[in-house]
Amino acid sequence: MNHSTSSNSQLSLAPFGAGDLIDRAVRFYRKNFWTFVWIAAPPIIIRTIISVD
């Protein structure tokens, strides 16, 4: 019997509920908050400068 096949059959992925998905998304967002801010900032700043002129 192939050992890798038997160990793979024991791994199962349970579907996430809505609460689990929301919890994971919020934790991911909080962990990477400043990364998202730095990604979003340049277009917002440029558009603001253009609209003020």
PEHU-V669872 format. One record per backbone hydrogen bond with DSSP energy under -1.0 kcal/mol. NH is the residue of the N-H (numbers start at 1). CO is the residue of the C=O. E is the energy in kcal/mol with one decimal. If there is no record, write none. Layout:
BEGIN
[[NH/CO/E] [NH/CO/E]]
END
This chain:
BEGIN
[[6/2/-1.5] [7/3/-2.0] [8/4/-1.8] [9/5/-1.6] [21/17/-2.2] [22/18/-2.5] [23/19/-2.5] [24/20/-2.5] [25/21/-2.4] [26/22/-2.6] [27/23/-2.3] [28/24/-2.5] [29/25/-2.6] [30/26/-2.7] [31/27/-2.2] [32/28/-1.9] [36/32/-2.1] [37/33/-2.1] [38/34/-2.4] [39/35/-1.7] [40/36/-2.2] [41/37/-2.1] [44/40/-1.3] [45/41/-2.8] [46/42/-2.6] [47/43/-2.4] [48/44/-2.1] [49/45/-2.4] [50/46/-2.4] [51/47/-2.3] [52/48/-1.7] [53/49/-1.5]]
END
